[in-house]
Every structure is written in structure tokens, then in C-alpha cells.
Amino acid sequence: MRPTNRLATYSLGAALLTVISFCLGFVPIPMTAPICYPAAIILGIVALVTGFRALKQMPVRDENGRWLALTGIWVGGLSILAVFCAATFSLLMLYYGLEYLQTVWPTLAP
């Protein structure tokens, strides 16, 4: 039986930590997003790099773990994309929310 590539396992582990870190960014506790989103991006990059390196190593070393590496690559890449989308959406909501408050606030004053 062929052994499983360690980098493929690390890729899947980093991808799972990426998802956890991204989801913790939505927790309604102040300052979780500025901490968790960069951590999710870093872990997503780790998942991508280790996944691609594992795919290169497996045929040479005759190891298993292709699906672990592919899952790490996909989850890591999609998590990075989700972080960028969530950050962009948050910044747009902040901008347009402040603009809305500036137009509505004078009408609320007695």
C-alpha cells in the first residue's frame, strides 16, 4: 500500500483552517474580521502552495493523496476569493451606509 503524501495532508488541513478563520470573521465580536480575514488569506495561500507541491511530488514518490491535495487547492482558492468578496462587500456597505446617513440625518433632527 502506498503512503499518503504529507503535503497533501497539510494542504487539506490548511484549507480547513482557512474556512474556520473565514467563518470566524463573521462573528459579531469587534475586530474579528481584521484579524481573521488576513489569517484566512495566509492559510489559503499555504493550502494552495502545499497542494500544488503535493501534486508534483506524488507521481515522483509514488504516493497517494491526490484528492486531499485537490480539495486543499479548491477550498483554499475559493476561501481566498470569498475573503476578497466579503471585504469588498463590507467596504461598499460602509461607504454607502455612511453616505445614506449623511443624507438622512439632517431630516431626522427636530
C-alpha positions as CSV (number, residue, x, y, z in Angstrom):
1,M,0.0,0.0,0.0
2,R,1.3,3.4,-1.0
3,P,1.7,6.1,1.7
4,T,-0.2,9.4,1.7
5,N,1.8,12.5,0.7
6,R,2.3,14.7,3.8
7,L,2.0,18.0,1.8
8,A,-1.4,16.8,0.6
9,T,-2.5,16.3,4.2
10,Y,-1.1,19.7,5.1
11,S,-2.9,21.3,2.2
12,L,-6.3,19.9,3.4
13,G,-5.6,20.9,7.0
14,A,-4.7,24.5,5.9
15,A,-7.8,24.6,3.8
16,L,-10.0,23.6,6.8
17,L,-8.3,26.2,9.0
18,T,-8.9,28.8,6.2
19,V,-12.6,28.1,6.3
20,I,-12.7,28.3,10.1
21,S,-10.8,31.6,10.1
22,F,-13.1,33.0,7.4
23,C,-16.2,32.0,9.3
24,L,-14.9,33.5,12.5
25,G,-14.6,36.8,10.6
26,F,-18.4,37.0,10.6
27,V,-18.7,36.6,14.4
28,P,-20.3,39.8,15.8
29,I,-17.4,40.5,18.1
30,P,-15.5,43.7,17.4
31,M,-12.2,43.4,15.5
32,T,-12.6,39.7,14.4
33,A,-12.7,40.5,10.7
34,P,-9.5,42.5,10.6
35,I,-7.7,39.6,12.3
36,C,-9.5,36.6,10.7
37,Y,-9.6,37.7,7.1
38,P,-5.8,38.2,6.7
39,A,-5.3,34.8,8.5
40,A,-7.7,33.2,6.1
41,I,-5.8,34.6,3.1
42,I,-2.4,33.4,4.5
43,L,-3.8,30.0,5.3
44,G,-5.4,29.8,1.8
45,I,-2.1,30.6,0.2
46,V,-0.5,27.8,2.3
47,A,-3.2,25.4,1.2
48,L,-2.7,26.3,-2.5
49,V,1.1,26.1,-2.4
50,T,1.2,22.8,-0.5
51,G,-1.5,21.3,-2.6
52,F,0.3,22.2,-5.9
53,R,3.7,20.9,-4.5
54,A,2.0,17.7,-3.4
55,L,0.6,17.1,-6.8
56,K,4.1,17.5,-8.3
57,Q,5.6,15.1,-5.7
58,M,3.1,12.3,-5.8
59,P,4.0,10.8,-9.1
60,V,7.7,11.0,-8.4
61,R,7.5,9.4,-4.9
62,D,4.6,7.1,-5.8
63,E,2.3,8.3,-3.1
64,N,-1.4,8.7,-2.6
65,G,-3.3,11.8,-1.6
66,R,-4.4,13.4,-4.9
67,W,-7.9,14.1,-3.7
68,L,-6.5,15.6,-0.5
69,A,-4.3,18.0,-2.5
70,L,-7.1,18.9,-4.9
71,T,-9.6,19.5,-2.1
72,G,-7.0,21.7,-0.4
73,I,-6.4,23.6,-3.6
74,W,-10.1,24.2,-4.3
75,V,-11.1,25.1,-0.8
76,G,-8.1,27.3,-0.3
77,G,-8.7,29.1,-3.6
78,L,-12.4,29.6,-3.0
79,S,-11.8,30.8,0.5
80,I,-9.4,33.4,-0.7
81,L,-12.0,34.5,-3.2
82,A,-14.7,34.6,-0.5
83,V,-12.5,36.8,1.7
84,F,-12.0,39.3,-1.1
85,C,-15.7,39.3,-1.9
86,A,-16.7,39.7,1.8
87,A,-14.1,42.5,2.3
88,T,-15.3,44.3,-0.8
89,F,-18.9,43.9,0.2
90,S,-18.2,45.2,3.7
91,L,-16.3,48.3,2.4
92,L,-19.1,49.1,-0.1
93,M,-21.7,48.8,2.7
94,L,-19.7,51.1,4.9
95,Y,-19.3,53.7,2.1
96,Y,-22.9,53.7,1.0
97,G,-24.2,53.4,4.6
98,L,-22.3,56.5,5.6
99,E,-23.5,58.3,2.5
100,Y,-27.1,57.3,3.3
101,L,-26.7,58.5,6.9
102,Q,-25.4,61.9,5.7
103,T,-28.5,62.4,3.6
104,V,-31.0,61.1,6.1
105,W,-29.5,62.5,9.4
106,P,-30.5,66.2,8.7
107,T,-34.1,65.2,8.1
108,L,-34.3,63.4,11.4
109,A,-33.2,66.4,13.5
110,P,-36.1,68.2,15.2
